[in-house]
Amino acid sequence: MLPGREREQNELSRVLNEARAGHGGGLLLWGEPGIGKSALLRDAEQRAAEFRVLACRGNSAESDVDFAALRELLGPLADRVPALPGPQARALAAALGRGPGPADRFLVGAALVTLLAAVAAEQPVLLIVDDAQWADLATARALTFALRRLGADRVALLAAVRDCPAGAVWQSLRVLPIAPLTDAQARHLLSRRSGGVGAPRAARMLRLADGNPLALREFPVDTEDGAGIAWGPAPFGPRLRAAFADRLAALDPAVRTLLTVVAAEDRGTLGAVTTAAAELGVTPAQWEAALEAGLLTVTDGRVDMRHRLLCGAAYDAAALAERRAVHLALAAALRGAENSELCAWHLAAGLDTPNPELAQALADGSDRVHHRNGPLAAAAVLRRAAAITADPGTAGVRLATAARFAWEGGDIESARRLLTLAETRTPPPAIALAAPGLPGLLELVAGDPARAHTLLLRDAAVIAAQPPVTAAASSVDSPSQQRISEDALTITSAEVAGARANSLRRGRGDDIAAGLRLLAGRATWALGQAPDLPMDGQLEAVTAEPSPILAAQLLPGAEQLLEWGLAEQAVEPYLAVAGGLRATGDRAAAIGVLPQLATLQLATGRWEAGELTLAEAFELASGAGADNILAQCWNLRARLSAQRGAADLVADSVDRALALSRPHSVPLLVGSAHWHHGFHALTAGDAEAAYRRLRALSQPGHEAAHPTLARLATLDLVEAACRVGRFDEAAAHAERIVAWARRSRARWALAAAYSCRALLAEEDRAEHYYRRAVAAGDARHTSFGRARSQLLYGKWLRRVRRRRDAAEQLRPAAEAFERIGAAAWAARTRTELDLTGTGAKPAGTGSTPLTVQESQVARLAAQGLTNREIGAELFLSPRTVGHHMSRILEKLGLTGRSELRGIDFDNGMRLTLPSG
């Protein structure tokens, strides 16, 4: 399979199909090294199973040897040469090195026509010439000569070249340019190779590879050179290096130097590149040669790489001394206050030993780089500064600050790696001031919430203990030695003091500490251990906080907001925070906010917006090393799939969520997976399985036990318990939600409490509770909860033989379920509506051989209900249901009740066979 090459594969298949039909022809694939020409030729060979395949590859060392490629191509047919007419046989034997004398080129071409026509009469022939730009001219002329005369034979020629075929012998073939992969195609190939990488790392790989499939396969995805914080060219793999070696060798050395300068500068600033290249001996004539060859373009003061990979190959092939000279020349070209950070960067790129002054210059400019180029660039600068810093403590602070910037840019992998390095060089209190709360945040999104709680409180205590930051202390460049805390006795440098001042000034120390304590509380809640305290004023505090990062820390968890009935009020604050984080580029904080926002949007009937938010969350979290966030996304996907009745998607989503969350023992995430799996079982009619999975949410010591989820899933559990006859347990759970409804006054809880009591009530009281459940819930036409209340009420009305009243509840419920895409629930409601006998197509009418009651029994049996459950629905004894089942199977000619699932009840009781 070749992702993104469907158009090219279709063109190759067309050539093969024409050859099969007796219309010989050829196709020339043209594209840069690594673009996928060879892969397409191999794919075509696999599609040509019935062809006689003859293949060769051009070799630059033999391109001046006449018929060298033809010898390789026709080797398998050498034993058939003597059977050719005498002059042709002698000429072709001489060309293949099997006979004396020079080979007459016309006779060689004629012999090739005769030989290929004879073979094609037996079976179709496919000729493949890879790297045809290096095939000798004699072979190229012989093959194109023969192909022009084999138009009525079953012969196809496929060739591939790297350079433009204009003016070459191969131009007589139809040309198929092989373009770089589109961004979407390249992303797909990258994800197949790596199993998913984080967005920053993927962005760097896609930029470097420039749509080249070989580069996407060979670039160092898993190393620091491939990280989102990496800057500049990346090292080539062996195959990619070999693919460009000949093209580089053919260039003038000065042009290679120019390409190396452009790759090292990597911003396209014409002035800097021109000055540095001139310093290294590149003349205007050599510039002109590079432009005329289409290697570079110059427009509006910018120089752009027309062939980014060729420039990268030039840098990769340059010796270490050459690279240093290039960076030093760029540094000299960038002198001046406005380019001080870039100058320092290039000076540092030429070093492999500590340089305190240069390291300080890089660190001093990191905030300016952050402002101009974003957090990932700032992280790269500080990473470089740390690499040439001699003092371990100072290096550790710089690494911790780099980790903070990497986190802000969404490169969680790099943040974790940098923080780990920092921890080997400097103590936790210094790290807490350079990267407040980062160790705990990393645990919160991808590790153990219990450890996250400990780390967040530790950092909060360090920050809270700091004295107020004065104007003098807030200068990063201050040379004074300042102690940052009693716990960091060994760290007293101005660098550390500056990091502390910068962090606390940016986020207001007391507010940072308070935010970290809130996050620690959220970690405790994820463990199911937090007290159920009211959320008074928390959303107001979010709205009042101007900093999106701090506001994100103030946001309560989505399930907490659902529990307290504050989902509707929380949507706008969540949207504002998410928008602010997008605007500031803080991708890591957005990763944590988006699944929560999607949960709230879906819970409040904003289905389309919720699915879009969920898709964005998936994009950011996939491959980012944020296991807990990704588990949230999969849990939401499971819930949506359960509503739609997509059993395979539910199972896959639940399995993925559990695989991510179980290693970290996160009850909130494991419990969510159990809840949605149980909800799906209830949707599918498997009440016993639903009961087992949902019961776990309130079982002390169970991995899925979580009080918030247990409350939110109460109605699901009570309905499942009632359907399997566990009425005492159902009553106990019902009383718990009644107590919560009284305490929280949340509308969803009131509706759930009334529905639970209705399910358990005697007939004379049930309607009172059902009516209250419908009235108490969300009144919007996109509310799943309201539609469900109407379904339960309508189902009860039908069972007490008030069929018209039942239909009045079931019709709007069915319409609501259909509107929000809850297909499984819509089908279930439509079945109930049909059983009322008031729909457009009442059960038991038309061409069906069944009576009304038999049709009702058959429909319920098709859903998997047992005789006892059917009897409870229709007020029949199990024995009577069994009698009806015997008659149904006899009338419909079925051998067992499982076959009822294939019956189309709305179209004459026809048996529908499964596809495939």
FIKOLGU-577457 format. One line per 2 residues: number of its first residue (from 1); for each residue y, z, x of C-alpha. Coordinates in steps of 0.001 Angstrom, whole numbers. Layout:
NUM> Y:Z:X | ...
***
This chain:
1> 0:0:0 | 3428:-995:1328
3> 6160:893:-558 | 9252:-1170:-1197
5> 7675:-4484:-190 | 6561:-5731:-3590
7> 8825:-8825:-3436 | 7514:-9853:-21
9> 3905:-9214:-1068 | 4407:-11453:-4087
11> 5694:-14259:-1844 | 2694:-13950:458
13> 323:-13900:-2507 | 1921:-17083:-3798
15> 1204:-18880:-513 | -2421:-17708:-635
17> -2825:-18723:-4265 | -1437:-22190:-3548
19> -3888:-22556:-672 | -6747:-21506:-2928
21> -5694:-24280:-5303 | -5691:-26909:-2535
23> -1972:-26938:-1772 | -1602:-26038:1895
25> 1626:-24509:3144 | 3218:-21898:5350
27> 5667:-19013:5387 | 7717:-17566:8255
29> 8542:-13866:8124 | 11775:-13033:9934
31> 13093:-9557:10681 | 13982:-7022:13357
33> 11348:-5073:15323 | 9581:-2425:13242
35> 10797:-3851:9935 | 7233:-4341:8666
37> 6317:-7950:9427 | 2994:-7090:11037
39> 2140:-4736:8196 | 2792:-7527:5707
41> 587:-9910:7676 | -2229:-7335:7709
43> -1759:-6806:3982 | -2008:-10550:3380
45> -5197:-10689:5455 | -6734:-7971:3284
47> -5792:-9946:158 | -7460:-13066:1576
49> -11004:-11744:1362 | -12592:-15146:764
51> -10548:-16944:3479 | -11637:-17807:6999
53> -8948:-15883:8903 | -7829:-17067:12362
55> -5190:-14911:14046 | -3270:-14630:17290
57> -254:-12785:18676 | 2420:-14238:20927
59> 2765:-12736:24367 | 6018:-12914:26327
61> 4101:-13113:29605 | 2299:-16281:28415
63> 5129:-17978:26516 | 5438:-20645:29266
65> 1688:-21404:29330 | 886:-24419:27154
67> -1561:-23712:24304 | -2074:-20072:25359
69> -1680:-18866:21766 | -3827:-21710:20427
71> -6711:-20608:22664 | -6658:-17166:21022
73> -6226:-18621:17539 | -9096:-21150:17706
75> -11522:-19089:19758 | -13845:-18473:16765
77> -14019:-22278:16136 | -14656:-23373:19726
79> -18267:-24305:18964 | -17067:-26856:16391
81> -14813:-28777:18780 | -17595:-31098:20145
83> -18211:-32379:16610 | -14713:-33868:16421
85> -14074:-37571:17170 | -14321:-38198:20940
87> -10634:-38489:21948 | -9673:-35553:19705
89> -12536:-33425:20985 | -11614:-34083:24638
91> -7910:-33371:24037 | -8538:-30128:22102
93> -11154:-28988:24650 | -8622:-29524:27426
95> -5975:-27559:25453 | -8415:-24700:24983
97> -9358:-24707:28676 | -12860:-25973:27973
99> -12485:-29485:29367 | -10931:-31373:32302
101> -7566:-33092:32476 | -4221:-32529:30771
103> -4200:-32270:26997 | -2514:-35063:25086
105> -252:-33185:22645 | -479:-35784:19881
107> -4260:-35840:20060 | -4328:-32031:20075
109> -2330:-32038:16842 | -4597:-34646:15305
111> -7689:-32684:16369 | -6229:-29571:14804
113> -5762:-31417:11501 | -9354:-32695:11555
115> -10833:-29324:12526 | -8915:-27259:9962
117> -9572:-29763:7177 | -13306:-29585:7879
119> -13325:-25785:7817 | -11136:-25719:4676
121> -13666:-27899:2891 | -16117:-25006:3262
123> -13729:-22113:2546 | -9961:-21538:2499
125> -8358:-21007:5917 | -5611:-18500:6736
127> -3791:-18874:10085 | -1781:-15841:11233
129> 623:-15913:14189 | 2326:-12573:14830
131> 5224:-12276:17304 | 5564:-16034:17029
133> 8833:-15943:18973 | 6672:-15485:22099
135> 4076:-18117:21204 | 4219:-21051:23617
137> 6095:-24141:22465 | 3013:-26370:22645
139> 1103:-24150:20213 | 4058:-23928:17830
141> 4460:-27727:17769 | 730:-28309:17259
143> 524:-25874:14329 | 3621:-27171:12534
145> 2450:-30771:13147 | -928:-29987:11593
147> 478:-28030:8668 | 2685:-30963:7605
149> -491:-33054:7278 | -2633:-30448:5492
151> -659:-30240:2251 | -3712:-31233:201
153> -6091:-28848:1957 | -6872:-25177:1491
155> -4931:-24041:4554 | -2168:-21415:4760
157> -110:-20472:7826 | 1736:-17158:8054
159> 3917:-16471:11088 | 6366:-13728:12015
161> 9374:-13795:14354 | 12002:-11255:15393
163> 14888:-13624:16079 | 16676:-16022:13774
165> 14467:-19134:13534 | 17423:-21524:13340
167> 16902:-24231:15963 | 13338:-23138:16704
169> 10163:-25117:16012 | 9138:-22590:13366
171> 12190:-23400:11218 | 10170:-26140:9524
173> 8326:-23403:7628 | 9779:-21757:4569
175> 11565:-18610:5777 | 11199:-15175:4182
177> 13755:-12709:5589 | 12383:-9143:5711
179> 15320:-6920:4852 | 15606:-3188:5603
181> 14261:-871:2927 | 16715:318:323
183> 17711:3974:385 | 15321:4800:-2476
185> 12441:2920:-816 | 13110:4604:2521
187> 13165:8029:873 | 9815:7312:-742
189> 8269:6268:2570 | 9708:9325:4319
191> 8312:11653:1666 | 4878:10033:1967
193> 4920:10589:5712 | 6102:14184:5715
195> 5134:15495:2289 | 8786:16050:1481
197> 11640:17107:3761 | 14876:18891:2985
199> 17877:16856:1908 | 19900:17343:5158
201> 16940:16424:7359 | 16145:13431:5125
203> 19781:12286:5275 | 19717:12282:9077
205> 16409:10448:9245 | 17556:7821:6750
207> 20808:7258:8640 | 19068:6901:11993
209> 16246:4688:10710 | 18605:2344:8863
211> 15844:1184:6528 | 13337:411:9305
213> 9785:1475:8295 | 8529:1964:11853
215> 11514:4177:12666 | 10867:6233:9536
217> 7313:6759:10736 | 8189:7514:14375
219> 11428:9476:14390 | 10930:13225:15050
221> 11064:14560:11500 | 9629:17967:12375
223> 11591:18687:15551 | 15110:19935:16196
225> 16235:16370:16932 | 15454:15512:13316
227> 17136:18545:11792 | 20090:18259:9463
229> 22312:19966:12042 | 21344:17530:14820
231> 24100:15219:16007 | 23944:11927:17889
233> 20991:9638:18687 | 17399:10815:18355
235> 14554:10103:20806 | 12308:7154:20009
237> 8546:7328:19616 | 6341:5170:21871
239> 5734:2351:19390 | 9393:2131:18397
241> 10445:2175:22065 | 7980:-609:22839
243> 9161:-2648:19847 | 12708:-2839:21220
245> 11903:-2972:24941 | 11854:-6771:25253
247> 15020:-7192:23232 | 16816:-4642:25410
249> 15500:-6283:28569 | 16991:-9591:27471
251> 20507:-8113:27225 | 23084:-8085:29980
253> 23077:-4597:31600 | 26765:-4155:30761
255> 26078:-4972:27107 | 23303:-2322:27127
257> 25843:128:28518 | 28262:-773:25741
259> 25590:-173:23092 | 24762:3166:24729
261> 28429:4197:24534 | 28639:3231:20846
263> 25454:5184:20052 | 26647:8270:21948
265> 30096:8231:20313 | 28488:7721:16868
267> 31749:7852:14899 | 32978:4299:15366
269> 36335:5201:16957 | 37320:1934:18645
271> 39845:3442:21057 | 37439:5985:22481
273> 34609:3465:22806 | 36842:846:24441
275> 38276:3279:26982 | 34908:4795:27870
277> 33205:1397:28132 | 35944:75:30413
279> 35567:3167:32619 | 31872:2279:32925
281> 32575:-1326:33920 | 32246:-3205:30621
283> 34566:-6225:30666 | 36273:-7974:27734
285> 33893:-10910:28218 | 30900:-8622:27760
287> 32515:-7103:24670 | 32901:-10636:23333
289> 29254:-11392:24066 | 28143:-8337:22058
291> 30349:-9333:19142 | 29216:-12973:19185
293> 25573:-11870:19235 | 26196:-9847:16063
295> 25294:-6552:17741 | 28627:-4934:16900
297> 31543:-5589:14558 | 35155:-4510:14954
299> 37407:-4057:11918 | 40495:-1922:11241
301> 40270:129:14397 | 36544:808:14019
303> 33499:-416:15850 | 30346:-489:13729
305> 26720:-893:14775 | 25297:-3979:13125
307> 21961:-2951:14613 | 21951:843:14702
309> 18400:979:16011 | 19144:-1357:18901
311> 22061:875:19916 | 19809:3917:19586
313> 17164:2149:21671 | 19741:1511:24401
315> 20631:5210:24490 | 16952:6206:24438
317> 16158:3844:27333 | 19091:5018:29470
319> 18281:7320:32355 | 19555:10891:32204
321> 22238:10147:34803 | 23419:7145:32774
323> 23676:9252:29605 | 25692:11897:31431
325> 28054:9240:32746 | 28503:7879:29220
327> 29303:11315:27763 | 31709:12122:30591
329> 33481:8813:30050 | 33777:9563:26328
331> 35078:13055:27063 | 37758:11573:29320
333> 38675:9070:26591 | 39014:11849:24022
335> 41323:14194:25934 | 44107:15593:23793
337> 44585:18474:21369 | 43524:16446:18348
339> 40166:15624:19960 | 39507:18864:21814
341> 36264:19633:19955 | 34843:16143:20555
343> 35874:16250:24191 | 34096:19578:24637
345> 31031:18265:22822 | 30649:15275:25151
347> 31296:17402:28229 | 28570:19789:27075
349> 26162:16920:26364 | 26160:16151:30090
351> 25240:19717:31100 | 21926:21481:31580
353> 23286:24726:33071 | 25474:27500:31585
355> 29211:26903:31425 | 31093:29847:29866
357> 34455:28091:29590 | 33044:25035:27869
359> 30855:27175:25606 | 33931:29157:24561
361> 35839:25949:23849 | 33045:24740:21587
363> 32819:28069:19761 | 36603:28257:19322
365> 36610:24841:17668 | 33696:25419:15306
367> 35879:26389:12334 | 38010:23277:12794
369> 34833:21164:12952 | 33637:22894:9774
371> 36898:22011:8036 | 36905:18380:9201
373> 33231:17468:9304 | 31376:20063:7237
375> 29064:23006:7910 | 26195:21059:9484
377> 28476:19635:12178 | 29842:23126:12862
379> 26272:24419:13203 | 25517:21670:15726
381> 28598:22593:17789 | 27672:26285:17884
383> 24059:25446:18703 | 25304:23467:21699
385> 27677:26303:22653 | 24811:28795:22592
387> 22693:26528:24794 | 25243:26715:27630
389> 26128:30397:27124 | 24884:32726:29858
391> 25317:36081:28080 | 22377:36655:25668
393> 24380:38745:23214 | 27143:36173:22919
395> 24594:33366:22633 | 22846:35296:19855
397> 26072:35684:17875 | 26788:31981:18232
399> 23270:31132:17075 | 23620:33476:14085
401> 26933:31883:13140 | 25333:28453:13519
403> 22550:29642:11205 | 25149:30642:8621
405> 26746:27202:8789 | 23310:25535:8539
407> 22604:27631:5440 | 25897:26557:3871
409> 24976:22931:4531 | 21619:23365:2816
411> 19564:22993:6007 | 17449:26069:5330
413> 14858:25111:7950 | 17492:25025:10683
415> 19069:28229:9419 | 15730:30011:9730
417> 15044:28571:13181 | 18509:29446:14509
419> 18339:32941:13051 | 14959:33512:14697
421> 16449:32481:18044 | 19455:34733:17453
423> 17210:37714:16768 | 15672:37353:20235
425> 19086:37664:21860 | 21156:40134:19847
427> 20517:43170:17547 | 20578:43022:13722
429> 24029:44642:13265 | 25696:41869:15254
431> 23778:39266:13281 | 24833:40962:10035
433> 28481:40469:10951 | 28081:36904:12184
435> 25883:35786:9259 | 26281:38371:6456
437> 23107:38753:4422 | 21467:35615:5805
439> 18113:37221:6749 | 17806:38621:3220
441> 18899:35380:1599 | 16244:33449:3481
443> 13622:35911:2272 | 14977:35722:-1263
445> 14631:31940:-1505 | 11432:31534:473
447> 9755:34851:1131 | 9048:38363:-65
449> 11621:39866:-2479 | 10748:43376:-1284
451> 11684:42471:2271 | 14754:40617:996
453> 15853:43814:-759 | 15556:45816:2471
455> 17385:43259:4605 | 20228:42743:2121
457> 20890:46467:1834 | 20748:46794:5635
459> 23407:44124:6100 | 25520:45505:3272
461> 25548:48899:4999 | 26599:47357:8331
463> 29446:45419:6722 | 30633:48344:4606
465> 30834:50527:7728 | 33303:48215:9455
467> 36982:49239:9666 | 39540:46968:7970
469> 40226:43766:9892 | 43712:43764:11358
471> 45737:40727:12281 | 45084:41363:15961
473> 41380:41830:15428 | 41115:38700:13341
475> 41818:36366:16252 | 38669:34675:17474
477> 40411:33835:20740 | 41426:37452:21491
479> 40327:38408:25015 | 40167:42088:24242
481> 36839:43903:24215 | 36213:45404:20756
483> 33289:47548:19614 | 31939:46221:16284
485> 29813:49199:15130 | 28080:52279:16393
487> 24712:50581:15832 | 25548:47600:18074
489> 26212:49556:21241 | 25222:46738:23543
491> 27431:44101:21950 | 31117:44543:22791
493> 32359:41082:23672 | 35419:39431:22192
495> 33093:36718:20901 | 31274:39211:18688
497> 34490:40838:17537 | 35843:37439:16649
499> 32698:36553:14703 | 32974:39813:12787
501> 36630:39289:12006 | 36091:35701:10974
503> 33215:36549:8617 | 34922:39519:7009
505> 38262:37759:6728 | 36628:34734:5096
507> 34735:36717:2482 | 36550:40108:2232
509> 34247:42741:3702 | 33984:45064:708
511> 33294:42153:-1608 | 30616:40783:724
513> 28887:44155:868 | 29055:44499:-2925
515> 27661:40984:-3360 | 24768:41711:-1022
517> 23943:44880:-2965 | 23878:42824:-6171
519> 21511:40348:-4543 | 19312:43245:-3433
521> 19204:44366:-7057 | 18187:40873:-8087
523> 15339:40991:-5569 | 14174:44257:-7131
525> 14360:42682:-10580 | 12244:39720:-9376
527> 9617:42314:-8475 | 9770:43712:-12015
529> 11044:47068:-10777 | 14711:47082:-11794
531> 15956:49284:-14661 | 16978:47509:-17874
533> 20699:48173:-17615 | 23243:46448:-19881
535> 25130:43566:-18292 | 28579:44641:-19418
537> 31354:42780:-17628 | 29149:40854:-15190
539> 29976:37410:-16536 | 33656:38307:-16653
541> 33472:39295:-12983 | 31932:35917:-12174
543> 34741:34097:-13949 | 37385:36157:-12158
545> 35958:35578:-8663 | 37748:32655:-6930
547> 35135:32183:-4195 | 32158:30115:-5439
549> 29900:31705:-2814 | 30726:35249:-3897
551> 30641:34220:-7560 | 27103:32894:-7033
553> 26072:36321:-5763 | 27529:37935:-8889
555> 25582:35710:-11289 | 22794:37557:-13134
557> 19368:35936:-13294 | 18836:33453:-16107
559> 15919:35375:-17617 | 18019:38547:-17621
561> 20722:36714:-19527 | 18146:35375:-21971
563> 16726:38855:-22409 | 20130:40291:-23341
565> 21079:37339:-25547 | 23870:36156:-23239
567> 22558:32674:-22455 | 25243:30852:-24440
569> 28080:32837:-22842 | 26605:32304:-19374
571> 26399:28497:-19401 | 30094:27893:-18666
573> 30320:30425:-15787 | 27166:28964:-14292
575> 28547:25419:-14612 | 31803:26501:-12952
577> 30006:28143:-10034 | 27653:25185:-9560
579> 30634:22817:-9572 | 32467:24975:-7053
581> 29478:25052:-4732 | 29116:21291:-4927
583> 32816:20914:-4095 | 32637:23243:-1091
585> 29406:21672:147 | 27466:24943:66
587> 24138:23336:-766 | 22008:26401:-68
589> 23808:28519:-2647 | 23604:25606:-5090
591> 19831:25444:-4564 | 19561:28971:-5943
593> 21967:28430:-8833 | 20700:25130:-10247
595> 17246:26223:-11540 | 18931:29165:-13240
597> 21505:26869:-14835 | 18739:24512:-16007
599> 16931:27479:-17598 | 20059:28426:-19545
601> 20789:24855:-20602 | 17274:24361:-21916
603> 17295:27735:-23670 | 20552:26892:-25456
605> 19434:23484:-26683 | 21202:21406:-23997
607> 18007:19524:-23278 | 19345:16397:-21604
609> 21757:18321:-19385 | 19028:20801:-18502
611> 16624:18100:-17391 | 19333:16467:-15245
613> 20101:19822:-13617 | 16401:20416:-13036
615> 16072:17011:-11369 | 18979:17872:-9049
617> 17389:21230:-8250 | 14096:19522:-7412
619> 15898:17099:-5104 | 17635:19895:-3181
621> 14685:22290:-3045 | 11900:19823:-2193
623> 11101:20029:1484 | 13927:22496:2108
625> 11657:25435:2872 | 12815:27236:-288
627> 9405:28028:-1772 | 10616:30493:-4384
629> 13294:28125:-5671 | 10837:25250:-5826
631> 8400:27472:-7725 | 11138:28080:-10313
633> 11538:24323:-10679 | 7811:23799:-11198
635> 7723:26586:-13769 | 10477:24889:-15752
637> 8597:21604:-15529 | 5508:23390:-16872
639> 7476:24732:-19844 | 8868:21326:-20775
641> 5454:19711:-20374 | 3876:22397:-22557
643> 6303:21665:-25378 | 5365:18011:-25126
645> 1650:18702:-25021 | 1204:17077:-21597
647> -1827:19083:-20487 | -2258:17425:-17079
649> 1395:17929:-16173 | 1245:21554:-17290
651> -1814:22248:-15154 | -325:20488:-12123
653> 3045:22243:-12451 | 1460:25671:-12913
655> -837:25132:-9921 | 2121:24151:-7745
657> 4204:27113:-8894 | 1384:29560:-8203
659> 606:28012:-4810 | 4221:28599:-3791
661> 4739:32049:-5300 | 1424:33850:-4835
663> 1616:34053:-1013 | 4919:35934:-1398
665> 3762:38141:-4321 | 6695:37373:-6624
667> 5842:38724:-10108 | 8766:36884:-11720
669> 7440:33516:-10552 | 3730:34235:-10979
671> 4471:35706:-14414 | 6469:32633:-15431
673> 3502:30433:-14542 | 1194:32614:-16664
675> 3674:32562:-19540 | 4076:28793:-19621
677> 353:28232:-19194 | -317:30607:-22079
679> 2379:28933:-24163 | 677:25598:-23545
681> -2693:27016:-24611 | -1084:28284:-27807
683> 481:24864:-28360 | -2903:23198:-27867
685> -4622:25526:-30325 | -6563:27570:-27755
687> -5469:31014:-28961 | -8035:32904:-26893
689> -6862:31388:-23604 | -3259:31912:-24655
691> -3919:35572:-25385 | -5597:36164:-22006
693> -2759:34600:-20030 | 89:36142:-22006
695> -1442:39621:-22038 | -1162:39702:-18230
697> 2639:39882:-18458 | 2489:43449:-19720
699> -588:44701:-17856 | 412:47252:-15186
701> -730:46198:-11727 | -1365:42572:-12673
703> 193:39984:-10367 | 2006:38465:-13377
705> 3303:41718:-14863 | 7060:41596:-15444
707> 8924:43460:-18220 | 11564:40772:-18806
709> 8987:38012:-19163 | 6799:40236:-21329
711> 9693:40618:-23795 | 10601:36932:-23767
713> 6955:35971:-24423 | 6319:38561:-27144
715> 6209:36141:-30064 | 3777:33891:-28178
717> 1500:36857:-27458 | 1652:38278:-30997
719> 872:34893:-32548 | -2069:34375:-30165
721> -3354:37933:-30785 | -3200:37453:-34561
723> -5069:34174:-34354 | -7933:35796:-32438
725> -8014:38861:-34678 | -6521:41449:-32278
727> -4123:42844:-34838 | -3753:46335:-33365
729> -2610:44941:-30022 | -351:42486:-31794
731> 1245:45349:-33716 | 1879:47314:-30519
733> 3646:44382:-28892 | 5582:43690:-32064
735> 6976:47223:-32042 | 8138:46785:-28462
737> 10168:43700:-29337 | 11529:45504:-32400
739> 12747:48284:-30117 | 14292:45764:-27724
741> 15996:43916:-30578 | 17564:47167:-31753
743> 18786:47931:-28247 | 20017:44503:-27152
745> 21018:43041:-30553 | 20116:39660:-29049
747> 19661:37027:-31752 | 16497:35625:-30199
749> 14996:39142:-30083 | 15911:39801:-33714
751> 14320:36514:-34782 | 11218:37217:-32678
753> 10933:40756:-34070 | 11132:39521:-37665
755> 8586:36746:-36970 | 6183:39231:-35361
757> 6452:41598:-38332 | 5966:38683:-40711
759> 2751:37648:-38944 | 1423:41186:-39371
761> 2847:42017:-42799 | 1101:42196:-46149
763> 1692:39221:-48386 | 4326:40950:-50501
765> 6501:41730:-47429 | 5863:38711:-45205
767> 8397:36431:-46851 | 11156:38997:-46396
769> 10583:38963:-42647 | 10155:35189:-42400
771> 13459:34579:-44181 | 15203:37044:-41874
773> 13684:35404:-38811 | 15081:32012:-39805
775> 18486:33516:-40635 | 18741:35635:-37477
777> 17966:32925:-34932 | 20052:30185:-33367
779> 21345:27886:-36110 | 21747:24760:-33960
781> 19685:21701:-34811 | 18469:21550:-31192
783> 17097:25101:-31202 | 13397:25349:-30429
785> 13338:28955:-31639 | 14749:28151:-35073
787> 12330:25248:-35555 | 9468:27532:-34606
789> 10567:30173:-37125 | 10671:27485:-39804
791> 7199:26289:-38802 | 5741:29790:-39120
793> 7501:30318:-42440 | 6432:26922:-43783
795> 2855:27491:-42688 | 2788:30822:-44544
797> 4311:29240:-47666 | 1609:26571:-47670
799> -1122:29184:-47358 | 205:31007:-50422
801> 186:27641:-52242 | 3983:27223:-52430
803> 3735:23734:-51071 | 7155:22408:-52039
805> 8861:25436:-50528 | 6730:24965:-47437
807> 7824:21354:-47109 | 11497:22420:-47233
809> 10924:24475:-44076 | 8526:22119:-42323
811> 10572:18914:-42611 | 13632:20187:-40691
813> 11322:21911:-38213 | 9481:18661:-37515
815> 12768:16793:-37152 | 14098:19409:-34711
817> 10961:19314:-32584 | 11121:15524:-32472
819> 14830:15625:-31616 | 14292:17843:-28577
821> 11163:16037:-27393 | 8667:18802:-28230
823> 6058:16242:-29221 | 3114:18642:-29428
825> 4997:20980:-31744 | 6274:18078:-33808
827> 2703:16834:-34302 | 1551:20312:-35261
829> 4362:20590:-37805 | 3679:17138:-39230
831> 54:18133:-39736 | 1188:21202:-41668
833> 3540:19033:-43704 | 726:16635:-44535
835> -1398:19552:-45698 | 1248:20430:-48281
837> 516:17132:-50032 | 4257:16476:-50405
839> 4743:14077:-47505 | 5023:10297:-47595
841> 1305:9960:-46928 | -579:12882:-48533
843> -3921:13794:-47107 | -6982:12481:-48855
845> -5385:9393:-50404 | -5522:5706:-49624
847> -8634:4229:-48110 | -10073:7532:-46884
849> -13529:8433:-48248 | -12721:12145:-48032
851> -11514:14418:-50773 | -8188:16224:-50353
853> -9834:19433:-49169 | -12246:17591:-46880
855> -9282:15781:-45320 | -7510:19100:-44743
857> -10619:20565:-43119 | -11083:17472:-40957
859> -7483:17549:-39698 | -7732:21197:-38678
861> -11130:20688:-37059 | -9682:17793:-35066
863> -7209:20277:-33561 | -10109:22363:-32241
865> -10053:25159:-34834 | -13337:26956:-35562
867> -14823:27263:-39066 | -13496:30811:-39281
869> -9970:29741:-38275 | -10053:26811:-40735
871> -11198:29157:-43456 | -8294:31497:-42730
873> -5866:28572:-42990 | -7263:27188:-46263
875> -8537:30402:-47927 | -12148:29268:-47713
877> -15198:31074:-46451 | -16634:29888:-43108
879> -19780:28889:-44958 | -17800:26639:-47322
881> -16010:25117:-44352 | -19384:24419:-42762
883> -20544:22649:-45952 | -17374:20530:-45922
885> -17922:19698:-42258 | -21415:18381:-42964
887> -20063:16113:-45729 | -17172:14930:-43491
889> -19457:13933:-40627 | -21838:12163:-43017
891> -19063:10216:-44774 | -17382:9169:-41530
893> -20618:8365:-39691 | -19951:10823:-36889
895> -22536:12721:-34875 | -20419:15788:-34051
897> -17115:17460:-34887 | -15717:16658:-31402
899> -15505:13016:-32493 | -12919:13983:-35100
901> -10339:14009:-32315 | -10624:10227:-32152
903> -9939:9747:-35877 | -6610:8201:-36937
905> -6046:10183:-40129 | -2948:8211:-41113
907> -4538:4756:-40962 | -7668:4732:-43043
909> -9664:7262:-41003 | -10341:4703:-38279
911> -12060:5844:-35089 | -9794:5155:-32108
913> -11582:4661:-28810 | -10097:6180:-25648
915> -8339:3727:-23374 | -10146:2559:-20256
***
